[in-house]
Amino acid sequence: MQNAGLVGLSRQVALAREMDVVANNIANLNTTGYKADGSIFEEYLSTGARADQTGSRVSFVQDRGVWHDMSQGPIERTGNSLDVAVDGNAFLVVQTPRGERYTRNGSMQINPTGQLVTSDGNPVLGDGGPISLQPTDRQVSISRDGTISVREGNSKVDSARGKLRLVTFANPQQLQKDGSSTFNATAGVQPQPATTAGVVQGAVEKSNVRGVVEMSRMIEITRSYTQIATILQQQSDLSQSAIDKLAEVPA
């Protein structure tokens, strides 16, 4: 295969990967706490495809990976006293079957055993572990620092039920996605207590995906992919035409 074909193919592979990222962003446009992804590419220099091009360098496109857009999404009021929106650079901590995970999805509820859980059913962790409420608890109040207070039965005095564990990371880009709105800390990445962030009760943070931008990018990727396919087809037609003409040359 000629160099132009290899370069075009590498670009198509990169575009296909970028399309997957954009499509996933659009699919999670309404996912609470979702953080948009972006593609990372780099130039890869290689030797020529033909033996007579020794020493020459050909520039390819290489898919490097993805980066996470950690900017805060819009906060939407829900009226649910158990919902919280994380305000600032921090994450809630949840317990999953795979271990502790970190999320900004503060849409919470109480499971049949009285534990405070996420919409996925994962227990939300406080400073002392999972947070549990009593069947007689009412008037749930969650302060900015995450402290959960209730009125138990007919009592007129607030009772504490725990404090939401808020953590932050020195470099959030080192986190890996583990679900639609949860992250996993890789080896060596340690969470630190969040001292400046807080929560807003009765609200959730919506996805930070910008729908118009993602749709525009999808159109651009589709056009680029089609243009490259056209160029590769034209090159293939030229090569086939040259072979046909050579076959007509008298021996």
Buried (B, 14 or more C-beta within 10 A) or exposed (E): EEBEBBBBBBBBBBBEBBBEBBEBBBEBBEBBBBBBBBBEBEEEEBEBBEEEEEEEEBEBBBBEEBEBBBEBBEBEEBEBBBBBBBBBBBBBBBBBEEEBBBBBBBBBBBEEEBBBBBBBEBBBBBBEEBBBBEEEBEEBEBEEEBBBBBBBEEEEEBEEBBBBBBBBBEEBEEBEBBBBBBBBBEEEBEBEEBEEBBBBBBBBBBBBBBEEEBBEBBEEBEEBBEEBEEBBEEBEEEEEEEEEEEEEEEE
